[in-house]
C-alpha cells in the first residue's frame, strides 16, 4: 500500500448546517477518524462525531479521593508518631482532620484535572499539520471545517470525490 502524499483532506463549509450534514454523511458512509473545527460550539456535531468524553471528571474524582485519603493518612500517621494528649481528644479524630482533608481533596482534584487536560489534549503540541493549511486560520473566526484522514493515495482520491459531491467552499490536502 503506497503512503498517501497527504495526511488527509480539509474541507471548508459555508455554514454549520452544511458541516453537520457532511459529518452525518461521512459517519453514515463509515469513514473513521473524522473531525470538525468550528469557531463556536455546534451541539449537533458532538452527537454526530460521537464525542462523549467524561475522562476529565473521573480524573477529578480519582485526584480528590487521592487527596482525601492522603490527608487523613498524613494526619493519622503524624498523630500516631507524635502523640499529644490534650483535653481528652482521641489520637484519631476524623472531625479535626476534615478541614485539611477537604483542602487537599480540592487541591489534588484540580491538580489532577489540569494535568489530565494537558495529557488528553496532547499539549504542549508544537506541531499540528492542520496549521500548514492557510485557510485553517479561519476556523477561529468564521470557518466550518471537516477533516477526513487518508491512509493511502486511493483513499485520498475517493474522499476528495466524496467531498466534492458535498460542494464545500474549498478542499485542501493536509501535508505530512
C-alpha positions as CSV (number, residue, x, y, z in Angstrom):
1,X,0.0,0.0,0.0
2,X,1.5,3.3,-1.1
3,X,1.6,6.0,1.5
4,X,-0.6,9.0,0.8
5,X,1.1,12.3,-0.1
6,X,-1.2,14.0,2.5
7,X,-2.4,13.2,6.0
8,X,-5.9,14.0,5.0
9,X,-8.3,16.4,3.4
10,X,-9.7,19.5,5.0
11,X,-13.0,20.9,3.6
12,X,-14.4,24.2,4.4
13,X,-18.2,24.6,4.5
14,X,-20.2,27.9,4.4
15,X,-22.4,27.1,7.4
16,X,-22.7,24.9,10.5
17,X,-25.7,23.2,9.0
18,X,-23.8,22.1,5.9
19,X,-20.9,21.0,8.1
20,X,-23.2,18.9,10.2
21,X,-24.9,17.4,7.1
22,X,-21.4,16.5,5.7
23,X,-20.3,15.0,9.0
24,X,-23.5,12.9,9.2
25,X,-23.0,11.7,5.7
26,X,-19.3,10.8,6.5
27,X,-20.4,8.9,9.6
28,X,-23.1,7.1,7.6
29,X,-20.5,6.2,5.0
30,X,-18.4,4.6,7.7
31,X,-15.4,6.9,7.5
32,X,-13.2,6.7,10.5
33,X,-11.2,9.5,12.2
34,X,-13.3,12.4,11.0
35,X,-13.1,15.6,12.9
36,X,-14.7,19.0,12.7
37,X,-13.5,22.5,13.6
38,X,-15.8,25.5,14.2
39,X,-15.4,29.0,15.7
40,X,-18.2,28.2,18.2
41,X,-19.7,25.1,19.7
42,X,-22.1,23.2,17.4
43,X,-24.2,20.9,19.6
44,X,-25.2,18.5,16.8
45,X,-21.5,17.8,16.0
46,X,-20.9,16.2,19.4
47,X,-23.6,13.5,18.8
48,X,-22.7,13.1,15.1
49,X,-19.0,12.6,15.8
50,X,-19.7,10.6,18.9
51,X,-17.8,12.9,21.2
52,X,-18.8,12.0,24.7
53,X,-15.8,12.4,27.0
54,X,-16.0,12.1,30.7
55,X,-12.3,11.4,31.4
56,X,-11.6,14.8,33.0
57,X,-14.4,14.5,35.5
58,X,-13.4,11.0,36.5
59,X,-9.8,12.2,36.8
60,X,-11.0,14.8,39.3
61,X,-12.8,12.1,41.3
62,X,-9.6,10.0,41.4
63,X,-7.5,13.0,42.3
64,X,-9.9,14.1,45.1
65,X,-10.0,10.6,46.5
66,X,-6.2,10.5,46.5
67,X,-6.0,13.9,48.2
68,X,-8.6,13.0,50.9
69,X,-7.0,9.6,51.7
70,X,-3.6,11.2,51.7
71,X,-4.6,14.0,54.0
72,X,-6.2,11.6,56.5
73,X,-3.2,9.2,56.3
74,X,-0.7,12.0,56.9
75,X,-2.6,13.3,59.9
76,X,-3.3,9.9,61.4
77,X,0.4,9.0,60.9
78,X,1.6,12.2,62.4
79,X,-0.6,11.9,65.4
80,X,0.5,8.3,65.9
81,X,4.2,9.1,65.7
82,X,4.0,12.3,67.9
83,X,1.0,11.8,70.2
84,X,-0.2,14.9,72.1
85,X,-2.9,14.1,74.7
86,X,-4.8,17.4,75.2
87,X,-8.3,17.8,76.5
88,X,-9.3,14.2,76.2
89,X,-9.1,14.3,72.4
90,X,-8.5,10.9,70.8
91,X,-5.4,10.4,68.6
92,X,-7.6,9.7,65.6
93,X,-10.3,12.4,65.4
94,X,-11.8,12.5,61.9
95,X,-13.7,15.7,62.7
96,X,-10.5,17.5,63.4
97,X,-9.0,16.3,60.2
98,X,-11.9,17.3,58.0
99,X,-10.6,20.8,57.1
100,X,-7.2,19.6,55.9
101,X,-8.9,16.7,54.2
102,X,-11.2,19.0,52.3
103,X,-8.4,21.3,51.3
104,X,-6.2,18.5,49.9
105,X,-9.3,16.9,48.2
106,X,-9.8,20.1,46.2
107,X,-6.1,20.7,45.6
108,X,-5.5,17.2,44.3
109,X,-8.7,17.1,42.3
110,X,-7.9,20.3,40.5
111,X,-4.3,19.4,40.0
112,X,-5.2,16.0,38.5
113,X,-7.8,17.6,36.2
114,X,-5.3,20.3,34.9
115,X,-2.7,17.6,34.3
116,X,-5.3,15.4,32.6
117,X,-6.4,18.3,30.4
118,X,-2.8,18.7,29.1
119,X,-2.3,14.9,28.6
120,X,-5.7,14.2,26.9
121,X,-5.3,17.2,24.5
122,X,-1.6,16.2,23.8
123,X,-0.4,19.6,25.0
124,X,2.0,21.2,24.6
125,X,1.9,20.3,20.9
126,X,4.5,22.2,18.9
127,X,3.4,20.9,15.5
128,X,-0.1,20.4,14.2
129,X,-0.2,19.6,10.4
130,X,-3.5,21.4,10.0
131,X,-1.8,24.7,10.7
132,X,0.1,24.3,7.4
133,X,-3.3,24.8,5.6
134,X,-3.6,28.6,5.1
135,X,-7.4,28.7,5.3
136,X,-7.5,26.8,8.6
137,X,-6.9,30.1,10.5
138,X,-10.5,30.9,9.7
139,X,-11.6,28.1,12.0
140,X,-11.4,30.6,14.9
141,X,-13.4,33.3,13.1
142,X,-16.0,32.1,10.5
143,X,-14.8,28.8,9.0
144,X,-16.5,25.5,9.4
145,X,-14.1,22.7,8.6
146,X,-14.4,18.9,8.2
147,X,-11.2,16.8,8.3
148,X,-11.0,13.4,6.7
149,X,-7.8,11.4,7.2
150,X,-6.5,9.5,4.2
151,X,-4.4,6.3,4.9
152,X,-3.3,5.9,1.2
153,X,-3.4,7.5,-2.2
154,X,-6.5,5.6,-3.3
155,X,-8.4,6.8,-0.2
156,X,-7.3,10.3,-0.9
157,X,-8.8,10.2,-4.4
158,X,-12.0,8.6,-3.2
159,X,-12.5,11.0,-0.3
160,X,-11.8,14.0,-2.5
161,X,-14.5,12.9,-4.9
162,X,-16.8,12.2,-1.9
163,X,-16.2,15.7,-0.5
164,X,-16.6,17.4,-3.9
165,X,-20.1,15.9,-4.1
166,X,-21.0,17.8,-0.9
167,X,-20.0,21.1,-2.5
168,X,-17.7,22.7,0.1
169,X,-16.2,26.1,-0.3
170,X,-12.7,24.6,-0.6
171,X,-10.9,21.3,-0.2
172,X,-7.2,21.3,0.9
173,X,-4.8,18.5,1.3
174,X,-3.2,18.5,4.8
175,X,0.6,18.0,4.2
176,X,2.6,15.4,6.1
